Amino acid sequence: MARRKGLKRWDVITTDGWLKLMGDTSVMSHLMMEIFERLYDSADHMDNGKNIASALHMEYRALNAGVGWAGGKIKDLMEKGLLPLQDSQSSVKKKKEVHSLLTLKEDGIADTEAIPEEKEEKRPPWEYVFDGAEGEDGTYFWILKPEAVEAFREIREARGPDNRKLRKILEEDESASGEEGNLFSRAPQNTVSRIRKVLDEADYFQRKSIGEDPCCFLCGAKRISLLKAYPYGDGERETKGLLFCPTHGTLFSAHLISFNERGELLVSTKLSEEERKLFHLNEGEKAKGPFIRRRMAAHRKIFNQEARKSK
């Protein structure tokens, strides 16, 4: 990894703020989410912008313009108070308010005192999106902000593993990207068979996870068309998964809920009271079926680690 020379960091937006941004397509466009995908999978969540542009088969200037546009939008939303910010950022607001406070002179007459207002550092638009570090050779790297990493992880895990598998297969096939292949690239027929295998395995996993009386593991919903099997533990699919409705399955996959050894519901501290009510999450509620303790312990370990980050 390149030495982090000249590190530029601005981590003011919270994880909830980044989740909100990732749901706003006027800010986080398809291109921005592709960039985030690449950075998330890179070592230390960092890469050079020109490498990303090359991987996405586009001009670096166009990529840079897209990031700059998003940065300007994020700055505008932040200044309008429309994004959740870190607690420390509130101190800046307080200092600005102090600027207009009345102070008493020695003669007791109230007057305004010119208190120097703290000026915020001017930064280019891209710094509102990424942190940055200069390598030993002068190459500059974009780095995902820690809170953005957490938000992206939650979104990605909620989608399940199949999406990532298929994307990886397609990326390994140079012919699928429109580039001229070579003697060592995979043939299109090989890619098709690999994709078919992933889909077949997913179908088989779904079928073998359905028991005699299938229902959502948490709420008990029985409509078979809505139930999906979710792996747990280390994402194993050698044995049966747990059936969930779309809402509770996504929460479980994203490690926002889990279960203790007694089969009682655990709810992440990341979820607000309003969200708990909306999703009908009652801490301590009993699961609607059995599970393998070892695998649930592995799922619960990740659940606890992620919950601690929110404190």
NUKOLSE-598185 format. One line per 8 residues: for each residue x negated, y negated, z negated of N, C-alpha, C. Coordinates in nm, 3 decimals. Example, Ala and Ser with C-alpha at 12.3 -4.5 7.8 and 13.67 -1.06 7.14 Angstrom:
# residues 2
-1.319/0.569/-0.780/-1.230/0.450/-0.780/-1.320/0.330/-0.780 ~ -1.285/0.225/-0.708/-1.367/0.106/-0.714/-1.290/-0.003/-0.787
***
This chain:
# residues 311
-0.084/0.120/0.000/0.000/0.000/0.000/-0.087/-0.125/0.000 ~ -0.045/-0.225/0.072/-0.122/-0.349/0.077/-0.121/-0.419/-0.058 ~ -0.235/-0.485/-0.087/-0.243/-0.559/-0.214/-0.144/-0.674/-0.211 ~ -0.070/-0.694/-0.319/0.033/-0.797/-0.323/-0.031/-0.933/-0.349 ~ -0.079/-0.993/-0.244/-0.146/-1.122/-0.251/-0.046/-1.232/-0.219 ~ -0.044/-1.337/-0.297/0.047/-1.447/-0.270/0.192/-1.407/-0.283 ~ 0.224/-1.334/-0.390/0.361/-1.286/-0.409/0.457/-1.402/-0.429 ~ 0.567/-1.400/-0.354/0.673/-1.499/-0.369/0.799/-1.428/-0.412
0.850/-1.466/-0.528/0.966/-1.395/-0.583/1.070/-1.495/-0.631 ~ 1.194/-1.465/-0.598/1.308/-1.547/-0.642/1.425/-1.452/-0.665 ~ 1.440/-1.409/-0.789/1.540/-1.308/-0.822/1.646/-1.368/-0.914 ~ 1.732/-1.449/-0.858/1.834/-1.521/-0.935/1.970/-1.455/-0.924 ~ 2.000/-1.395/-0.809/2.131/-1.334/-0.785/2.138/-1.199/-0.855 ~ 2.248/-1.171/-0.922/2.264/-1.044/-0.994/2.299/-0.931/-0.898 ~ 2.298/-0.808/-0.951/2.338/-0.692/-0.870/2.482/-0.707/-0.822 ~ 2.571/-0.755/-0.910/2.710/-0.779/-0.869/2.716/-0.884/-0.758
2.627/-0.981/-0.766/2.622/-1.083/-0.661/2.584/-1.024/-0.527 ~ 2.486/-0.932/-0.529/2.444/-0.867/-0.405/2.552/-0.772/-0.352 ~ 2.624/-0.707/-0.441/2.736/-0.623/-0.396/2.841/-0.708/-0.325 ~ 2.865/-0.827/-0.380/2.961/-0.918/-0.317/2.910/-0.962/-0.181 ~ 2.781/-0.993/-0.171/2.724/-1.035/-0.044/2.730/-0.924/0.060 ~ 2.703/-0.802/0.019/2.704/-0.690/0.113/2.845/-0.658/0.164 ~ 2.944/-0.711/0.095/3.081/-0.694/0.140/3.128/-0.812/0.224 ~ 3.041/-0.909/0.246/3.075/-1.028/0.323/3.004/-1.020/0.458
3.076/-0.981/0.563/3.014/-0.961/0.694/2.969/-1.092/0.759 ~ 3.018/-1.204/0.710/2.972/-1.333/0.765/2.831/-1.366/0.717 ~ 2.786/-1.298/0.610/2.650/-1.316/0.558/2.565/-1.194/0.592 ~ 2.609/-1.079/0.542/2.536/-0.954/0.565/2.595/-0.884/0.687 ~ 2.546/-0.923/0.803/2.593/-0.866/0.929/2.543/-0.723/0.943 ~ 2.584/-0.658/1.053/2.536/-0.522/1.081/2.383/-0.521/1.091 ~ 2.327/-0.625/1.153/2.182/-0.634/1.164/2.117/-0.642/1.027 ~ 2.170/-0.725/0.938/2.112/-0.739/0.805/2.117/-0.608/0.728
2.227/-0.534/0.742/2.237/-0.406/0.671/2.138/-0.304/0.729 ~ 2.111/-0.313/0.860/2.010/-0.225/0.920/1.871/-0.258/0.865 ~ 1.843/-0.387/0.849/1.714/-0.429/0.792/1.702/-0.378/0.649 ~ 1.809/-0.393/0.571/1.808/-0.345/0.433/1.786/-0.194/0.430 ~ 1.848/-0.123/0.522/1.832/0.023/0.529/1.686/0.060/0.548 ~ 1.620/-0.010/0.639/1.479/0.018/0.667/1.392/-0.014/0.546 ~ 1.415/-0.128/0.483/1.335/-0.166/0.368/1.358/-0.072/0.251 ~ 1.483/-0.030/0.232/1.515/0.059/0.120/1.438/0.190/0.132
1.423/0.240/0.254/1.354/0.367/0.276/1.203/0.354/0.285 ~ 1.152/0.230/0.287/1.007/0.209/0.297/0.942/0.218/0.159 ~ 0.811/0.244/0.158/0.737/0.251/0.032/0.748/0.119/-0.043 ~ 0.788/0.126/-0.168/0.804/0.007/-0.253/0.908/-0.090/-0.196 ~ 0.996/-0.041/-0.110/1.103/-0.124/-0.050/1.046/-0.246/0.021 ~ 0.933/-0.227/0.091/0.870/-0.341/0.158/0.818/-0.300/0.295 ~ 0.820/-0.394/0.390/0.766/-0.369/0.524/0.746/-0.502/0.594 ~ 0.667/-0.499/0.699/0.642/-0.618/0.780/0.760/-0.640/0.876
0.800/-0.765/0.893/0.914/-0.797/0.978/0.895/-0.750/1.122 ~ 0.773/-0.757/1.173/0.748/-0.715/1.310/0.765/-0.563/1.326 ~ 0.729/-0.489/1.222/0.751/-0.344/1.227/0.900/-0.312/1.233 ~ 0.978/-0.385/1.154/1.122/-0.363/1.152/1.183/-0.399/1.287 ~ 1.138/-0.510/1.345/1.189/-0.551/1.475/1.159/-0.445/1.581 ~ 1.039/-0.391/1.576/1.000/-0.286/1.671/1.088/-0.162/1.654 ~ 1.113/-0.122/1.528/1.194/-0.004/1.502/1.339/-0.024/1.548 ~ 1.386/-0.149/1.542/1.524/-0.179/1.583/1.534/-0.218/1.730
1.417/-0.214/1.802/1.412/-0.243/1.946/1.467/-0.383/1.976 ~ 1.414/-0.482/1.905/1.457/-0.619/1.929/1.340/-0.715/1.911 ~ 1.356/-0.837/1.960/1.252/-0.938/1.947/1.239/-0.983/1.801 ~ 1.114/-1.004/1.758/1.090/-1.047/1.621/1.155/-1.181/1.593 ~ 1.153/-1.272/1.693/1.213/-1.404/1.673/1.363/-1.394/1.648 ~ 1.429/-1.300/1.718/1.572/-1.280/1.696/1.599/-1.224/1.557 ~ 1.512/-1.131/1.515/1.525/-1.074/1.381/1.507/-1.182/1.275 ~ 1.404/-1.262/1.293/1.374/-1.370/1.199/1.490/-1.470/1.191
1.549/-1.499/1.307/1.661/-1.594/1.311/1.780/-1.538/1.235 ~ 1.804/-1.407/1.248/1.914/-1.344/1.176/1.896/-1.351/1.025 ~ 1.773/-1.328/0.980/1.743/-1.335/0.837/1.756/-1.478/0.787 ~ 1.707/-1.573/0.867/1.717/-1.714/0.829/1.862/-1.759/0.818 ~ 1.946/-1.712/0.909/2.089/-1.745/0.905/2.151/-1.693/0.775 ~ 2.121/-1.569/0.741/2.175/-1.510/0.618/2.125/-1.586/0.496 ~ 1.996/-1.624/0.497/1.941/-1.698/0.384/2.010/-1.831/0.363 ~ 2.039/-1.900/0.473/2.109/-2.027/0.463/2.249/-2.011/0.406
2.317/-1.904/0.447/2.450/-1.875/0.396/2.447/-1.844/0.246 ~ 2.347/-1.764/0.204/2.335/-1.727/0.063/2.307/-1.851/-0.022 ~ 2.217/-1.937/0.026/2.187/-2.060/-0.046/2.312/-2.145/-0.063 ~ 2.391/-2.156/0.044/2.513/-2.237/0.041/2.613/-2.181/-0.061 ~ 2.631/-2.049/-0.060/2.725/-1.985/-0.155/2.678/-2.004/-0.298 ~ 2.547/-1.993/-0.319/2.491/-2.007/-0.453/2.512/-2.149/-0.506 ~ 2.485/-2.248/-0.421/2.498/-2.387/-0.464/2.643/-2.426/-0.490 ~ 2.736/-2.356/-0.426/2.879/-2.382/-0.450/2.932/-2.305/-0.571
2.843/-2.226/-0.636/2.884/-2.151/-0.755/2.970/-2.031/-0.723 ~ 2.955/-1.974/-0.604/3.040/-1.862/-0.562/2.973/-1.726/-0.577 ~ 2.853/-1.725/-0.639/2.781/-1.598/-0.659/2.743/-1.581/-0.806 ~ 2.756/-1.459/-0.859/2.709/-1.433/-0.996/2.558/-1.447/-1.003 ~ 2.508/-1.527/-1.098/2.365/-1.551/-1.112/2.314/-1.500/-1.246 ~ 2.183/-1.483/-1.256/2.121/-1.439/-1.380/2.146/-1.543/-1.489 ~ 2.151/-1.500/-1.614/2.178/-1.591/-1.727/2.077/-1.705/-1.734 ~ 1.951/-1.678/-1.702/1.847/-1.780/-1.711/1.873/-1.897/-1.617
1.950/-1.871/-1.510/1.977/-1.978/-1.414/2.067/-2.085/-1.474 ~ 2.145/-2.048/-1.577/2.234/-2.146/-1.639/2.157/-2.257/-1.708 ~ 2.031/-2.229/-1.747/1.949/-2.331/-1.813/1.917/-2.445/-1.718 ~ 1.905/-2.415/-1.588/1.880/-2.521/-1.489/1.997/-2.615/-1.484 ~ 2.118/-2.558/-1.488/2.240/-2.639/-1.484/2.247/-2.729/-1.608 ~ 2.208/-2.673/-1.723/2.214/-2.751/-1.846/2.118/-2.870/-1.841 ~ 2.001/-2.849/-1.783/1.903/-2.957/-1.773/1.956/-3.070/-1.686 ~ 2.029/-3.034/-1.584/2.087/-3.136/-1.496/2.195/-3.215/-1.569
2.269/-3.146/-1.658/2.374/-3.213/-1.734/2.313/-3.310/-1.835 ~ 2.197/-3.272/-1.891/2.130/-3.356/-1.989/2.090/-3.490/-1.927 ~ 2.066/-3.488/-1.798/2.022/-3.609/-1.727/2.119/-3.726/-1.747 ~ 2.246/-3.699/-1.766/2.346/-3.805/-1.778/2.395/-3.826/-1.922 ~ 2.328/-3.763/-2.019/2.371/-3.779/-2.158/2.340/-3.920/-2.210 ~ 2.425/-3.966/-2.302/2.402/-4.096/-2.366/2.310/-4.079/-2.486 ~ 2.217/-4.173/-2.502/2.130/-4.172/-2.619/2.142/-4.306/-2.690 ~ 2.113/-4.307/-2.817/2.123/-4.429/-2.896/1.987/-4.498/-2.906
1.986/-4.629/-2.878/1.865/-4.707/-2.896/1.852/-4.746/-3.043 ~ 1.742/-4.809/-3.081/1.719/-4.847/-3.220/1.824/-4.944/-3.270 ~ 1.881/-5.028/-3.180/1.981/-5.125/-3.223/2.120/-5.063/-3.230 ~ 2.131/-4.934/-3.205/2.258/-4.865/-3.219/2.347/-4.876/-3.099 ~ 2.302/-4.944/-2.992/2.385/-4.956/-2.872/2.364/-4.834/-2.783 ~ 2.476/-4.774/-2.741/2.468/-4.656/-2.656/2.420/-4.694/-2.517 ~ 2.331/-4.616/-2.463/2.280/-4.644/-2.330/2.238/-4.511/-2.266 ~ 2.216/-4.514/-2.137/2.170/-4.393/-2.068/2.019/-4.395/-2.062
1.962/-4.283/-2.085/1.816/-4.271/-2.080/1.779/-4.192/-1.955 ~ 1.683/-4.242/-1.883/1.643/-4.176/-1.760/1.560/-4.052/-1.791 ~ 1.626/-3.942/-1.799/1.557/-3.816/-1.826/1.521/-3.752/-1.692 ~ 1.395/-3.723/-1.668/1.356/-3.665/-1.538/1.431/-3.533/-1.514 ~ 1.492/-3.525/-1.398/1.566/-3.405/-1.363/1.471/-3.303/-1.302 ~ 1.485/-3.177/-1.346/1.398/-3.071/-1.295/1.434/-3.043/-1.150 ~ 1.337/-3.057/-1.061/1.362/-3.032/-0.920/1.339/-2.885/-0.888 ~ 1.434/-2.828/-0.814/1.418/-2.691/-0.773/1.316/-2.683/-0.660
1.239/-2.576/-0.662/1.138/-2.557/-0.559/1.204/-2.536/-0.423 ~ 1.153/-2.606/-0.323/1.206/-2.587/-0.188/1.148/-2.456/-0.133 ~ 1.235/-2.375/-0.075/1.191/-2.247/-0.020/1.255/-2.225/0.116 ~ 1.187/-2.155/0.203/1.245/-2.125/0.334/1.366/-2.032/0.318 ~ 1.458/-2.032/0.415/1.581/-1.952/0.402/1.558/-1.804/0.375 ~ 1.451/-1.745/0.434/1.432/-1.600/0.418/1.407/-1.561/0.273 ~ 1.355/-1.655/0.190/1.325/-1.622/0.051/1.452/-1.602/-0.033 ~ 1.565/-1.650/0.018/1.691/-1.624/-0.050/1.738/-1.480/-0.026
1.678/-1.417/0.076/1.716/-1.281/0.112/1.615/-1.179/0.059 ~ 1.487/-1.206/0.080/1.381/-1.113/0.042/1.276/-1.181/-0.045 ~ 1.203/-1.101/-0.123/1.079/-1.148/-0.182/0.971/-1.127/-0.076 ~ 0.851/-1.181/-0.099/0.746/-1.168/0.002/0.610/-1.147/-0.059 ~ 0.522/-1.078/0.014/0.385/-1.055/-0.032/0.291/-1.054/0.088 ~ 0.175/-1.115/0.071/0.075/-1.119/0.178/-0.027/-1.009/0.156 ~ -0.052/-0.931/0.261/-0.149/-0.822/0.253/-0.291/-0.874/0.265 ~ -0.388/-0.783/0.248/-0.529/-0.822/0.253/-0.569/-0.876/0.389
-0.502/-0.829/0.495/-0.537/-0.874/0.630/-0.453/-0.993/0.675 ~ -0.375/-1.050/0.581/-0.293/-1.165/0.615/-0.155/-1.129/0.664 ~ -0.126/-0.999/0.679/0.007/-0.956/0.720/0.107/-0.984/0.609 ~ 0.221/-1.038/0.647/0.321/-1.070/0.546/0.431/-0.966/0.542 ~ 0.473/-0.931/0.421/0.573/-0.826/0.402/0.700/-0.883/0.339 ~ 0.813/-0.833/0.385/0.941/-0.859/0.320/0.962/-0.750/0.216 ~ 1.014/-0.789/0.098/1.040/-0.693/-0.010/1.183/-0.710/-0.058 ~ 1.255/-0.600/-0.069/1.390/-0.607/-0.123/1.385/-0.652/-0.268
1.470/-0.746/-0.304/1.478/-0.791/-0.443/1.533/-0.677/-0.530 ~ 1.484/-0.662/-0.655/1.528/-0.551/-0.741/1.680/-0.538/-0.752 ~ 1.749/-0.651/-0.766/1.895/-0.645/-0.780/1.960/-0.602/-0.649 ~ 1.900/-0.641/-0.536/1.952/-0.598/-0.405/1.931/-0.448/-0.386 ~ 1.819/-0.397/-0.438/1.792/-0.253/-0.432/1.901/-0.176/-0.506 ~ 1.935/-0.225/-0.625/2.039/-0.158/-0.705/2.174/-0.159/-0.634 ~ 2.208/-0.272/-0.575/2.336/-0.282/-0.504/2.338/-0.190/-0.383 ~ 2.229/-0.187/-0.308/2.224/-0.103/-0.188/2.225/0.044/-0.225
2.154/0.079/-0.334/2.155/0.219/-0.379/2.296/0.265/-0.411 ~ 2.372/0.180/-0.480/2.508/0.215/-0.518/2.596/0.238/-0.394 ~ 2.583/0.149/-0.297/2.662/0.163/-0.174/2.622/0.289/-0.098 ~ 2.493/0.313/-0.090/2.445/0.429/-0.013/2.485/0.561/-0.078 ~ 2.468/0.571/-0.209/2.504/0.695/-0.277/2.653/0.723/-0.269 ~ 2.733/0.616/-0.268/2.878/0.633/-0.259/2.919/0.692/-0.124 ~ 2.837/0.672/-0.021/2.869/0.726/0.111/2.844/0.876/0.120 ~ 2.760/0.929/0.031/2.729/1.071/0.038/2.605/1.097/0.121
2.551/1.221/0.115/2.423/1.254/0.179/2.430/1.279/0.329 ~ 2.545/1.318/0.384/2.552/1.357/0.525/2.516/1.243/0.619 ~ 2.562/1.122/0.587/2.534/1.007/0.671/2.384/0.987/0.688 ~ 2.308/0.998/0.579/2.163/0.980/0.584/2.096/1.091/0.665 ~ 2.145/1.214/0.650/2.087/1.327/0.723/2.100/1.306/0.874 ~ 2.220/1.265/0.916/2.245/1.246/1.059/2.160/1.133/1.116 ~ 2.147/1.023/1.041/2.065/0.911/1.087/1.919/0.954/1.102 ~ 1.870/1.035/1.009/1.731/1.081/1.013/1.707/1.168/1.137
1.802/1.257/1.165/1.790/1.344/1.281/1.784/1.263/1.410 ~ 1.871/1.164/1.421/1.875/1.082/1.541/1.748/0.998/1.557 ~ 1.693/0.950/1.445/1.572/0.870/1.453/1.452/0.954/1.496 ~ 1.453/1.082/1.462/1.342/1.169/1.498/1.345/1.208/1.646 ~ 1.459/1.188/1.712/1.472/1.220/1.853/1.452/1.092/1.934 ~ 1.334/1.076/1.995/1.304/0.955/2.069/1.397/0.936/2.188 ~ 1.445/1.047/2.245/1.533/1.035/2.361/1.666/0.971/2.324 ~ 1.706/0.983/2.196/1.833/0.926/2.153/1.826/0.775/2.140
1.705/0.719/2.129/1.690/0.574/2.113/1.669/0.503/2.245 ~ 1.661/0.582/2.353/1.644/0.521/2.484/1.498/0.506/2.524 ~ 1.406/0.545/2.435/1.264/0.535/2.468/1.220/0.659/2.546 ~ 1.118/0.640/2.625/1.064/0.753/2.699/0.998/0.849/2.602 ~ 1.036/0.974/2.610/0.982/1.074/2.518/0.842/1.118/2.557 ~ 0.785/1.209/2.480/0.655/1.266/2.514/0.660/1.416/2.488 ~ 0.549/1.480/2.506/0.546/1.626/2.492/0.582/1.672/2.352 ~ 0.567/1.583/2.254/0.589/1.622/2.116/0.724/1.577/2.061
0.802/1.504/2.141/0.933/1.459/2.094/1.033/1.573/2.103 ~ 1.136/1.565/2.022/1.238/1.669/2.021/1.329/1.655/2.143 ~ 1.368/1.767/2.197/1.461/1.765/2.310/1.600/1.729/2.261 ~ 1.682/1.664/2.345/1.819/1.629/2.304/1.899/1.750/2.256 ~ 1.877/1.866/2.321/1.952/1.986/2.282/1.920/2.025/2.138 ~ 1.794/2.004/2.098/1.754/2.036/1.961/1.826/1.945/1.863 ~ 1.837/1.817/1.897/1.906/1.721/1.811/2.053/1.756/1.795 ~ 2.117/1.792/1.906/2.258/1.828/1.902/2.280/1.947/1.810
2.194/2.047/1.819/2.210/2.167/1.734/2.188/2.134/1.587 ~ 2.094/2.044/1.558/2.068/2.005/1.419/2.187/1.928/1.361 ~ 2.245/1.837/1.442/2.363/1.762/1.396/2.480/1.857/1.373 ~ 2.498/1.951/1.465/2.606/2.047/1.449/2.589/2.128/1.320 ~ 2.464/2.161/1.287/2.437/2.238/1.166/2.476/2.160/1.041 ~ 2.442/2.029/1.039/2.479/1.945/0.924/2.630/1.940/0.908 ~ 2.702/1.922/1.017/2.848/1.914/1.012/2.909/2.048/0.971 ~ 2.854/2.157/1.022/2.905/2.290/0.986/2.882/2.319/0.838
2.764/2.279/0.787/2.734/2.301/0.645/2.828/2.220/0.557 ~ 2.860/2.098/0.601/2.952/2.014/0.524/3.092/2.076/0.520 ~ 3.137/2.130/0.633/3.269/2.195/0.639/3.272/2.319/0.550 ~ 3.164/2.398/0.555/3.159/2.520/0.474/3.157/2.486/0.325 ~ 3.082/2.383/0.289/3.075/2.340/0.150/3.212/2.296/0.100 ~ 3.285/2.224/0.185/3.419/2.178/0.149/3.512/2.297/0.125 ~ 3.508/2.394/0.215/3.600/2.508/0.204/3.568/2.594/0.082 ~ 3.441/2.620/0.055/3.407/2.709/-0.057/3.428/2.641/-0.192
3.440/2.507/-0.192/3.462/2.433/-0.317/3.609/2.428/-0.356 ~ 3.697/2.464/-0.264/3.840/2.464/-0.292/3.879/2.593/-0.364 ~ 3.930/2.580/-0.484/3.970/2.698/-0.562/4.115/2.735/-0.539 ~ 4.170/2.811/-0.634/4.309/2.855/-0.621/4.409/2.743/-0.640 ~ 4.375/2.646/-0.724/4.467/2.535/-0.751/4.389/2.404/-0.739 ~ 4.353/2.362/-0.617/4.268/2.244/-0.598/4.334/2.114/-0.644 ~ 4.255/2.031/-0.711/4.302/1.899/-0.753/4.182/1.812/-0.783 ~ 4.204/1.680/-0.792/4.097/1.588/-0.827/4.046/1.621/-0.966
3.916/1.630/-0.980/3.852/1.670/-1.104/3.883/1.574/-1.219 ~ 3.922/1.451/-1.184/3.950/1.352/-1.288/4.099/1.321/-1.303 ~ 4.163/1.279/-1.194/4.303/1.236/-1.206/4.405/1.347/-1.181 ~ 4.360/1.459/-1.122/4.451/1.571/-1.100/4.531/1.563/-0.971 ~ 4.505/1.464/-0.884/4.577/1.454/-0.756/4.559/1.583/-0.678 ~ 4.669/1.632/-0.618/4.666/1.764/-0.553/4.679/1.759/-0.401 ~ 4.695/1.643/-0.342/4.713/1.637/-0.197/4.584/1.681/-0.128 ~ 4.587/1.800/-0.068/4.465/1.863/-0.018/4.393/1.779/0.086
4.469/1.701/0.166/4.406/1.620/0.271/4.321/1.508/0.215 ~ 4.343/1.471/0.088/4.269/1.362/0.025/4.152/1.409/-0.059 ~ 4.145/1.540/-0.082/4.041/1.592/-0.170/3.912/1.622/-0.092 ~ 3.800/1.581/-0.151/3.670/1.606/-0.089/3.576/1.664/-0.193 ~ 3.495/1.760/-0.150/3.400/1.824/-0.241/3.273/1.740/-0.251 ~ 3.226/1.718/-0.373/3.104/1.640/-0.397/3.000/1.726/-0.468 ~ 2.876/1.730/-0.415/2.770/1.800/-0.486/2.729/1.720/-0.609 ~ 2.669/1.782/-0.705/2.619/1.708/-0.822/2.489/1.770/-0.866
2.433/1.722/-0.974/2.300/1.767/-1.013/2.198/1.710/-0.917 ~ 2.123/1.797/-0.852/2.023/1.754/-0.755/2.079/1.752/-0.614 ~ 2.211/1.741/-0.602/2.273/1.738/-0.471/2.277/1.875/-0.407 ~ 2.274/1.980/-0.489/2.273/2.116/-0.437/2.405/2.150/-0.369 ~ 2.396/2.231/-0.263/2.516/2.277/-0.195/2.519/2.430/-0.187 ~ 2.429/2.492/-0.262/2.427/2.638/-0.261/2.547/2.694/-0.337 ~ 2.596/2.618/-0.434/2.714/2.661/-0.508/2.826/2.560/-0.484 ~ 2.939/2.584/-0.547/3.055/2.498/-0.525/3.032/2.356/-0.577
3.100/2.261/-0.515/3.098/2.124/-0.562/3.223/2.095/-0.642 ~ 3.241/1.969/-0.678/3.359/1.926/-0.753/3.452/1.850/-0.660 ~ 3.581/1.878/-0.668/3.679/1.810/-0.584/3.724/1.680/-0.650 ~ 3.728/1.572/-0.571/3.775/1.443/-0.619/3.863/1.378/-0.512 ~ 3.949/1.288/-0.557/4.020/1.200/-0.464/3.919/1.096/-0.415 ~ 3.950/1.020/-0.308/3.851/0.925/-0.254/3.794/0.827/-0.356 ~ 3.880/0.770/-0.442/3.833/0.670/-0.538/3.739/0.730/-0.641 ~ 3.784/0.835/-0.708/3.704/0.893/-0.816/3.582/0.967/-0.762
3.591/1.021/-0.640/3.476/1.086/-0.580/3.366/0.987/-0.548 ~ 3.405/0.871/-0.499/3.305/0.768/-0.468/3.239/0.716/-0.596 ~ 3.317/0.697/-0.700/3.262/0.653/-0.829/3.164/0.757/-0.884 ~ 3.199/0.885/-0.869/3.112/0.993/-0.918/2.984/1.000/-0.836 ~ 2.997/0.990/-0.704/2.881/0.997/-0.616/2.785/0.881/-0.640 ~ 2.841/0.764/-0.675/2.758/0.646/-0.702/2.707/0.642/-0.845 ~ 2.733/0.746/-0.923/2.690/0.756/-1.063/2.748/0.644/-1.150 ~ 2.870/0.604/-1.118/2.940/0.505/-1.201/3.029/0.574/-1.303
3.054/0.703/-1.284/3.119/0.786/-1.386/3.044/0.918/-1.393 ~ 3.053/0.985/-1.506/2.996/1.117/-1.522/3.073/1.187/-1.634 ~ 3.024/1.301/-1.680/3.092/1.376/-1.785/2.991/1.430/-1.884 ~ 3.028/1.431/-2.013/2.939/1.487/-2.114/2.955/1.639/-2.118 ~ 2.883/1.705/-2.209/2.885/1.851/-2.214/3.023/1.907/-2.249 ~ 3.106/1.827/-2.313/3.241/1.872/-2.349/3.343/1.844/-2.238 ~ 3.294/1.792/-2.125/3.384/1.765/-2.013/3.462/1.637/-2.029 ~ 3.412/1.544/-2.111/3.480/1.416/-2.134/3.421/1.308/-2.044
3.507/1.222/-1.993/3.467/1.119/-1.899/3.375/1.015/-1.963 ~ 3.269/0.982/-1.891/3.178/0.873/-1.928/3.191/0.766/-1.821 ~ 3.202/0.640/-1.861/3.220/0.530/-1.767/3.102/0.434/-1.779 ~ 3.043/0.399/-1.667/2.925/0.313/-1.666/2.957/0.173/-1.718 ~ 2.860/0.115/-1.788/2.873/-0.022/-1.837/2.869/-0.122/-1.722 ~ 2.834/-0.075/-1.602/2.833/-0.163/-1.486/2.975/-0.204/-1.446 ~ 3.072/-0.119/-1.480/3.210/-0.147/-1.442/3.276/-0.239/-1.544 ~ 3.345/-0.340/-1.496/3.414/-0.433/-1.584/3.542/-0.371/-1.638
3.600/-0.436/-1.737/3.727/-0.387/-1.794/3.836/-0.389/-1.686 ~ 3.834/-0.490/-1.602/3.935/-0.498/-1.495/3.920/-0.381/-1.399 ~ 3.796/-0.347/-1.364/3.772/-0.234/-1.273/3.813/-0.101/-1.338 ~ 3.789/-0.087/-1.466/3.830/0.035/-1.535/3.981/0.054/-1.528 ~ 4.055/-0.056/-1.542/4.201/-0.048/-1.535/4.247/-0.018/-1.393 ~ 4.185/-0.084/-1.296/4.223/-0.064/-1.156/4.202/0.080/-1.112 ~ 4.092/0.142/-1.160/4.060/0.279/-1.119/4.114/0.383/-1.217 ~ 4.190/0.337/-1.318/4.251/0.426/-1.418/4.145/0.514/-1.485
4.042/0.449/-1.538/3.932/0.519/-1.605/3.949/0.506/-1.756 ~ 3.973/0.617/-1.822/3.988/0.620/-1.967/3.874/0.701/-2.027 ~ 3.782/0.630/-2.090/3.666/0.696/-2.151/3.711/0.809/-2.242 ~ 3.647/0.925/-2.225/3.680/1.040/-2.309/3.787/1.131/-2.250 ~ 3.846/1.091/-2.137/3.949/1.175/-2.074/3.888/1.307/-2.029 ~ 3.959/1.415/-2.047/3.909/1.548/-2.016/3.911/1.575/-1.866 ~ 3.806/1.642/-1.818/3.800/1.683/-1.678/3.905/1.790/-1.652 ~ 3.948/1.800/-1.527/4.054/1.894/-1.490/4.001/2.030/-1.448
3.875/2.055/-1.477/3.818/2.184/-1.439/3.680/2.204/-1.500 ~ 3.623/2.324/-1.483/3.490/2.354/-1.538/3.378/2.305/-1.446 ~ 3.258/2.298/-1.500/3.142/2.262/-1.419/3.020/2.332/-1.477 ~ 2.911/2.333/-1.401/2.785/2.394/-1.446/2.710/2.290/-1.528 ~ 2.684/2.319/-1.654/2.625/2.220/-1.746/2.491/2.168/-1.700 ~ 2.408/2.259/-1.649/2.273/2.218/-1.606/2.282/2.113/-1.496 ~ 2.368/2.135/-1.400/2.381/2.041/-1.288/2.444/1.909/-1.334 ~ 2.542/1.917/-1.423/2.603/1.793/-1.472/2.504/1.714/-1.558
2.416/1.784/-1.629/2.315/1.716/-1.710/2.222/1.634/-1.620 ~ 2.190/1.688/-1.502/2.105/1.615/-1.408/2.178/1.492/-1.355 ~ 2.307/1.507/-1.325/2.388/1.394/-1.279/2.399/1.288/-1.389 ~ 2.421/1.334/-1.512/2.437/1.243/-1.626/2.308/1.167/-1.655 ~ 2.194/1.230/-1.630/2.065/1.163/-1.652/2.052/1.041/-1.562 ~ 2.089/1.056/-1.435/2.085/0.943/-1.342/2.188/0.839/-1.384 ~ 2.307/0.885/-1.423/2.413/0.795/-1.471/2.362/0.708/-1.586 ~ 2.294/0.769/-1.683/2.243/0.695/-1.799/2.132/0.598/-1.760
2.045/0.641/-1.668/1.937/0.552/-1.624/1.991/0.428/-1.555 ~ 2.090/0.448/-1.469/2.148/0.335/-1.395/2.227/0.243/-1.490 ~ 2.296/0.302/-1.587/2.375/0.222/-1.682/2.284/0.133/-1.767 ~ 2.166/0.186/-1.805/2.072/0.109/-1.888/2.020/-0.014/-1.814 ~ 2.011/-0.005/-1.683/1.961/-0.118/-1.604/2.053/-0.238/-1.610 ~ 2.181/-0.212/-1.639/2.279/-0.321/-1.641/2.281/-0.395/-1.773 ~ 2.209/-0.344/-1.874/2.210/-0.407/-2.007/2.106/-0.518/-2.017
***
